[in-house]
Amino acid sequence: MPIIREIVTHEPATRLATVSAVTRPVPCMVRVTFSGSELVGFPSGGPTDHVKLYFADPSVEGPTNRTVTRDYTAREFRNVDDGTGFGSTPELDIDFVIHEEDSSSGPASAWASAAAPGDQLRISGPGKSKLAPTGVSRVILIADESALPAVTRWLRLLAPEIQVTALLEVADAGVTPYFDAESLAARASVTWLYRTDRATREAPGQVEAALRALGPIGGDVYVFAAGEAGLLIPLRRYLRRELGLPADQVAVNGYWKRGDELFDHHAPLDATDPD
């Protein structure tokens, strides 16, 4: 049975949303909850759905209408009972990774660090939803902090009979409460990998070693990997070239790239080895 991920397209939409809550699920992340009537009907069907957020251009001093955009996975969309008995309030959660030890931060993390209820932000998309795959018995999820919202969506949207294996590389054990431990253990076999070099936030090779240790990957297994682009290249080479897995069985997505604030996640992960 072939592996298929159906694509559902959506009407283009840009929405003005209002911050209703700001929390810290773990020390390195800020969760901003948006609400507002323009979020009614927000599409949220695929595990990797993402939206564009519009921030004031940091290169312009003072108030400006110029904006820069950043793409984020919407962790969760829900309709909450408004208490009147006659309706509900739409809410959208977006998680931002904050590197507070850095001397500078990009416009998204800077905005999230200062966000407060009542702030507003324009959000566009998602333009399409790529649904969870059919024809699989197992899914392997590989992620760093930036992709934990996507992992949350995968766990929620995969059919319960599908086996899930997760390799999650994060800074330290302080990130593990991002998930409810009992619920996560009931849904997936999880290996937490911690980075040994706190200065560079890297532990080269440990994710690849953990992936190789899983053993053979059959034709009914789907692999999703996302995070820092440079560290994903050897994983993609292993999956696509060494194992020879076809493109419809593997999705490796660079969500960010160290030292490149303008990294385009739509660009080929490895320019020397495109699909």
DARA-V252020 format. One record per backbone hydrogen bond with DSSP energy under -0.5 kcal/mol. NH is the residue of the N-H (numbers start at 1). CO is the residue of the C=O. If there is no record, write none. Layout:
NH|CO + NH|CO
//
This chain:
4|2 + 4|134 + 6|4 + 8|129 + 9|7 + 10|127 + 15|123 + 17|15 + 17|121 + 18|35 + 19|119 + 20|33 + 21|33 + 23|31 + 25|23 + 26|29 + 29|26 + 30|96 + 31|23 + 32|30 + 32|94 + 33|21 + 33|31 + 34|32 + 34|92 + 35|18 + 36|90 + 39|36 + 40|37 + 42|39 + 47|130 + 48|130 + 49|46 + 51|72 + 52|124 + 53|70 + 54|122 + 55|53 + 55|68 + 57|66 + 60|57 + 61|59 + 68|55 + 70|53 + 72|51 + 74|49 + 75|73 + 75|93 + 76|93 + 78|91 + 80|78 + 80|89 + 82|87 + 89|80 + 91|78 + 92|34 + 93|76 + 94|32 + 95|73 + 96|30 + 98|28 + 99|97 + 100|98 + 102|99 + 110|106 + 111|107 + 112|108 + 113|109 + 114|110 + 114|111 + 115|111 + 115|112 + 118|19 + 119|116 + 121|17 + 122|54 + 123|15 + 124|52 + 125|13 + 126|50 + 129|8 + 131|6 + 131|129 + 134|4 + 137|220 + 138|220 + 139|163 + 140|222 + 141|139 + 141|165 + 142|224 + 143|167 + 144|226 + 147|144 + 148|145 + 151|147 + 152|148 + 153|149 + 154|150 + 155|151 + 156|152 + 157|153 + 158|154 + 162|159 + 163|137 + 165|139 + 166|189 + 167|141 + 168|166 + 168|191 + 169|143 + 169|167 + 170|168 + 170|193 + 175|172 + 176|173 + 178|175 + 179|176 + 181|179 + 184|180 + 185|181 + 186|182 + 187|183 + 187|184 + 188|184 + 189|164 + 190|188 + 191|166 + 192|190 + 193|168 + 195|170 + 197|202 + 198|196 + 201|197 + 202|197 + 206|203 + 209|205 + 210|206 + 211|207 + 212|208 + 213|209 + 214|210 + 214|211 + 215|212 + 218|216 + 221|218 + 222|138 + 223|249 + 224|140 + 225|251 + 226|142 + 227|253 + 229|256 + 232|228 + 232|229 + 233|229 + 233|230 + 236|232 + 237|233 + 238|234 + 239|235 + 240|236 + 241|236 + 241|237 + 242|237 + 243|238 + 245|239 + 249|246 + 250|247 + 251|223 + 253|225 + 253|251 + 255|227 + 255|253 + 256|227 + 257|260 + 260|257 + 263|260 + 265|263 + 267|264 + 271|269 + 273|270
//
